[in-house]
């Protein structure tokens, strides 16, 4: 299903009994499907039974996605950037921390809300346009999706949260990278950059014969319970105009480098400074490719090569 947030409702995240109001764009989606196992019934005695039966006892993980805005100042207790902490940080057992999501319709009496339990972020795409609002597209999974009526239990709309924050715009956009023939250089004529962090998780199978026999209808379906973090990847792309007047532009077409640095800083600039910093210091590799259009452009496609604490790479 699709959820039009700006017109119809709000997205709240609950983590450790604290609620965070998330400022998202219009498109928010969430869904959950059930797993259907086909059972063949045609045999020598029932040769005309062409249609298979089915057995439904399990639910697949619930899926969700939305985009949040990076903001100018995030010092309030209930702040916009808490999802980024949960995307990048480990839990104490080298897994990912979980949270609950609430998609709340407040225009009805009583209120209607959808809840996804025990959620985890599986991906975050940082979009950094030239002189535009910076956003992060978040996607993830949870164990169970339910529809409820009434107020969300425990939700207190504290005056501490920012109801109308100032969004971060990449007016000042600085990128450095280490090339194959120079120590370090700052790229000019930047078109934009993107960066994606993927948390690849594996849900633990919890279906047993005893549990399967207890399923009689949708109310006692077997839902996912636990997961493990299998691996992570961090990669991105930097887009740049090719300029004959900039040696650090034309000299790096169709090159590559390993064990190098990629540093991205973007924000309002001036007294506000940067609202996003990504520092892959001697932890990256990149390949450079040229693109043809009305103007010549090139892209640095980079990825993280080492195994750092991901939260230490980001500053927001």
C-alpha positions as CSV (number, residue, x, y, z in Angstrom):
1,X,0.0,0.0,0.0
2,X,1.1,3.6,-0.4
3,X,0.7,6.3,2.3
4,X,0.5,10.0,1.5
5,X,2.2,11.4,4.6
6,X,2.0,15.2,4.1
7,X,-1.7,15.2,3.5
8,X,-3.0,12.3,5.6
9,X,-0.7,11.5,8.5
10,X,2.6,11.2,10.2
11,X,5.4,8.6,10.6
12,X,6.6,7.9,14.1
13,X,9.5,5.7,15.1
14,X,9.7,4.1,18.6
15,X,13.1,3.2,20.0
16,X,13.7,2.3,23.6
17,X,10.3,3.7,24.6
18,X,11.0,7.0,23.0
19,X,9.0,8.3,20.0
20,X,10.6,10.2,17.2
21,X,8.6,12.2,14.6
22,X,10.1,11.7,11.2
23,X,9.8,14.3,8.5
24,X,9.4,12.3,5.3
25,X,8.5,13.1,1.7
26,X,5.1,12.2,0.3
27,X,5.8,8.7,-0.8
28,X,5.9,6.1,2.1
29,X,5.2,2.5,1.4
30,X,4.8,-0.6,3.5
31,X,3.4,-4.1,3.0
32,X,3.6,-7.7,4.2
33,X,2.8,-10.9,2.3
34,X,2.1,-14.4,3.4
35,X,4.0,-17.5,2.1
36,X,1.9,-20.0,0.2
37,X,3.1,-23.5,-0.3
38,X,1.6,-25.4,-3.3
39,X,0.4,-29.0,-2.7
40,X,0.0,-31.3,-5.6
41,X,-3.2,-33.4,-5.5
42,X,-3.3,-34.9,-8.9
43,X,-2.5,-38.6,-8.9
44,X,-3.6,-41.9,-10.6
45,X,-6.8,-41.9,-8.6
46,X,-7.6,-38.3,-9.1
47,X,-6.4,-37.7,-12.7
48,X,-8.6,-34.7,-13.3
49,X,-7.5,-32.7,-10.3
50,X,-5.3,-30.1,-12.2
51,X,-5.5,-27.3,-9.6
52,X,-3.1,-27.5,-6.7
53,X,-4.1,-27.0,-3.1
54,X,-2.1,-24.6,-0.9
55,X,-0.9,-24.4,2.7
56,X,-0.5,-21.0,4.4
57,X,1.2,-21.0,7.8
58,X,3.9,-18.3,7.5
59,X,4.3,-14.6,6.8
60,X,7.2,-13.0,5.0
61,X,9.0,-10.1,6.7
62,X,7.1,-6.8,6.3
63,X,8.8,-4.3,4.0
64,X,8.8,-0.5,4.2
65,X,10.5,2.4,2.6
66,X,10.4,6.2,2.9
67,X,12.8,9.2,2.5
68,X,13.7,11.6,5.2
69,X,15.3,15.1,5.0
70,X,18.6,16.1,6.5
71,X,18.0,19.1,8.6
72,X,20.0,22.2,9.6
73,X,20.2,21.6,13.4
74,X,19.4,18.4,15.2
75,X,20.0,19.2,18.8
76,X,16.5,18.6,20.1
77,X,15.8,15.4,22.1
78,X,13.4,14.0,19.6
79,X,15.3,14.6,16.4
80,X,15.2,13.8,12.7
81,X,18.5,12.0,12.5
82,X,17.8,9.1,14.8
83,X,17.1,6.7,11.9
84,X,20.6,7.4,10.6
85,X,22.0,6.2,13.9
86,X,20.0,3.0,13.7
87,X,21.1,2.6,10.0
88,X,24.9,2.9,10.7
89,X,25.5,1.7,14.3
90,X,25.9,-1.8,15.6
91,X,24.2,-3.3,18.7
92,X,26.2,-4.8,21.5
93,X,26.1,-8.2,19.8
94,X,27.4,-6.9,16.4
95,X,23.9,-7.0,15.1
96,X,21.5,-4.1,14.3
97,X,19.2,-2.4,16.7
98,X,15.5,-2.8,16.2
99,X,12.6,-0.3,16.5
100,X,8.9,0.0,15.9
101,X,7.3,2.1,13.1
102,X,3.8,3.8,13.3
103,X,2.0,5.3,10.3
104,X,-0.7,7.4,11.8
105,X,-3.8,8.8,10.2
106,X,-5.1,11.5,12.5
107,X,-8.0,12.7,10.4
108,X,-10.3,9.9,11.6
109,X,-12.1,9.4,14.9
110,X,-10.9,7.3,16.4
111,X,-7.4,7.5,14.9
112,X,-6.1,4.8,12.6
113,X,-2.5,3.6,12.6
114,X,-0.5,0.9,11.1
115,X,2.3,-0.6,13.1
116,X,5.4,-2.6,12.0
117,X,7.1,-4.4,14.9
118,X,10.8,-5.1,15.4
119,X,12.0,-3.2,12.3
120,X,15.5,-2.9,11.0
121,X,17.0,-0.7,8.3
122,X,18.4,-2.7,5.4
123,X,19.5,0.2,3.2
124,X,20.0,3.9,3.2
125,X,20.7,6.0,0.0
126,X,22.1,9.4,0.6
127,X,21.2,11.8,-2.2
128,X,23.4,15.0,-2.4
129,X,22.3,17.2,-5.3
130,X,24.1,20.4,-6.2
131,X,22.5,23.2,-4.3
132,X,19.4,21.1,-3.4
133,X,17.8,19.6,-0.3
134,X,19.7,16.5,0.9
135,X,17.6,13.4,1.5
136,X,18.2,9.9,2.6
137,X,16.0,7.1,1.2
138,X,15.5,4.4,3.9
139,X,14.3,0.9,3.4
140,X,13.9,-2.0,5.8
141,X,12.0,-4.9,7.1
142,X,10.0,-5.8,10.2
143,X,8.4,-8.9,11.8
144,X,4.6,-8.0,11.8
145,X,2.3,-5.4,10.2
146,X,-1.0,-4.7,11.9
147,X,-3.8,-2.2,11.5
148,X,-5.1,-0.6,14.7
149,X,-7.6,2.0,15.9
150,X,-7.3,4.5,18.7
151,X,-4.2,6.4,19.9
152,X,-0.8,4.9,19.7
153,X,0.0,3.5,23.2
154,X,2.8,5.5,24.9
155,X,2.9,8.2,22.2
156,X,3.3,11.6,23.9
157,X,3.7,14.5,21.5
158,X,6.3,16.3,23.5
159,X,7.0,20.0,22.6
160,X,10.7,19.1,22.4
161,X,10.4,17.6,18.9
162,X,10.9,19.9,15.9
163,X,7.6,20.1,14.0
164,X,9.0,22.4,11.2
165,X,12.7,22.0,11.0
166,X,15.0,23.9,8.5
167,X,16.1,21.4,5.9
168,X,19.8,21.1,4.9
169,X,20.7,22.4,1.4
170,X,24.0,21.6,-0.2
171,X,24.9,25.2,-1.0
172,X,28.5,24.4,-0.1
173,X,29.6,21.2,-1.7
174,X,33.3,20.0,-1.3
175,X,34.7,16.7,-2.4
176,X,38.2,15.4,-2.1
177,X,39.7,12.2,-3.5
178,X,43.1,10.6,-3.7
179,X,44.3,10.0,-7.3
180,X,46.9,7.8,-8.7
181,X,49.4,10.6,-9.5
182,X,48.8,13.2,-6.7
183,X,48.6,13.0,-2.9
184,X,45.1,14.4,-2.6
185,X,42.9,16.7,-4.6
186,X,39.7,18.7,-4.4
187,X,37.3,18.1,-7.2
188,X,35.7,21.1,-9.0
189,X,32.6,21.4,-11.1
190,X,30.6,18.9,-9.1
191,X,27.2,17.8,-10.4
192,X,26.2,15.8,-7.4
193,X,27.0,12.7,-5.4
194,X,25.2,9.7,-4.0
195,X,26.1,7.1,-1.4
196,X,24.4,3.9,-0.3
197,X,24.8,1.8,2.7
198,X,23.4,-1.8,2.6
199,X,22.8,-4.0,5.6
200,X,22.3,-7.5,4.3
201,X,20.4,-9.4,6.9
202,X,19.2,-13.0,7.1
203,X,16.0,-13.9,8.9
204,X,16.2,-17.0,11.0
205,X,13.8,-19.8,10.1
206,X,11.4,-20.4,13.0
207,X,8.8,-22.7,11.3
208,X,8.5,-26.1,13.1
209,X,6.1,-29.0,12.6
210,X,4.5,-28.2,16.0
211,X,4.0,-24.5,15.2
212,X,2.6,-25.4,11.7
213,X,0.0,-27.7,13.2
214,X,-1.2,-24.9,15.5
215,X,-2.0,-22.5,12.6
216,X,-5.7,-22.5,11.9
217,X,-6.2,-19.0,10.4
218,X,-4.5,-15.6,9.9
219,X,-4.6,-14.7,13.6
220,X,-2.1,-17.4,14.6
221,X,0.2,-17.2,11.5
222,X,3.9,-17.8,12.1
223,X,5.7,-14.5,11.8
224,X,9.5,-13.9,11.6
225,X,11.2,-13.4,14.9
226,X,15.0,-13.0,14.7
227,X,17.7,-12.0,12.2
228,X,21.4,-11.8,11.8
229,X,23.5,-9.3,10.0
230,X,25.4,-11.2,7.3
231,X,27.5,-8.4,5.7
232,X,27.5,-4.7,4.8
233,X,28.5,-2.7,1.8
234,X,29.1,1.1,1.4
235,X,29.4,2.5,-2.1
236,X,28.6,5.6,-4.1
237,X,29.2,7.8,-7.1
238,X,30.5,11.3,-7.7
239,X,29.5,13.1,-10.9
240,X,31.7,15.9,-12.3
241,X,31.9,18.0,-15.5
242,X,35.1,17.5,-17.5
243,X,37.0,20.7,-17.6
244,X,40.1,21.4,-19.7
245,X,41.1,24.2,-17.4
246,X,41.2,21.8,-14.4
247,X,44.1,19.4,-14.5
248,X,42.6,17.3,-11.7
249,X,39.5,16.8,-13.9
250,X,41.0,15.9,-17.3
251,X,43.9,13.9,-16.0
252,X,41.8,11.4,-14.1
253,X,39.5,10.2,-16.9
254,X,39.4,6.4,-17.2
255,X,41.6,5.8,-14.2
256,X,41.2,3.8,-11.0
257,X,42.8,3.7,-7.5
258,X,42.8,1.4,-4.5
259,X,43.5,2.1,-0.8
260,X,42.6,5.7,-1.4
261,X,40.5,8.4,0.2
262,X,37.1,9.8,-0.7
263,X,35.8,12.7,1.4
264,X,32.4,14.4,0.8
265,X,31.2,17.4,2.7
266,X,27.9,19.2,2.0
267,X,25.7,21.7,3.7
268,X,24.6,25.3,4.1
269,X,28.1,26.6,4.7
270,X,29.0,29.8,6.5
271,X,28.2,29.7,10.2
272,X,26.1,26.7,9.7
273,X,28.9,24.6,8.4
274,X,28.3,21.2,6.8
275,X,25.2,19.1,7.6
276,X,26.7,15.9,6.1
277,X,30.3,14.6,6.1
278,X,31.5,11.3,4.8
279,X,35.1,10.4,5.4
280,X,36.6,7.3,3.7
281,X,40.2,8.1,4.6
282,X,42.5,5.5,3.0
283,X,39.5,3.1,3.0
284,X,38.2,3.4,-0.5
285,X,38.7,2.3,-4.1
286,X,37.3,4.0,-7.1
287,X,37.0,3.6,-10.9
288,X,36.5,6.6,-13.2
289,X,34.3,6.5,-16.3
290,X,33.5,9.1,-18.8
291,X,29.9,9.9,-20.1
292,X,28.9,11.6,-23.3
293,X,26.0,14.1,-23.6
294,X,25.5,17.8,-24.2
295,X,28.6,18.2,-22.0
296,X,31.3,15.8,-21.2
297,X,31.0,14.4,-17.7
298,X,32.7,11.7,-15.6
299,X,31.8,9.6,-12.6
300,X,33.9,8.4,-9.8
301,X,32.3,5.1,-8.6
302,X,33.7,4.3,-5.2
303,X,33.3,1.8,-2.4
304,X,34.6,1.1,1.1
305,X,37.3,-1.5,1.1
306,X,38.1,-1.9,4.8
307,X,36.0,-2.9,7.9
308,X,35.6,0.3,9.9
309,X,32.8,1.2,12.3
310,X,30.4,2.7,9.8
311,X,29.1,5.3,12.3
312,X,32.7,6.7,12.4
313,X,32.5,7.5,8.7
314,X,29.4,9.7,8.9
315,X,28.9,13.1,10.6
316,X,25.5,14.7,10.3
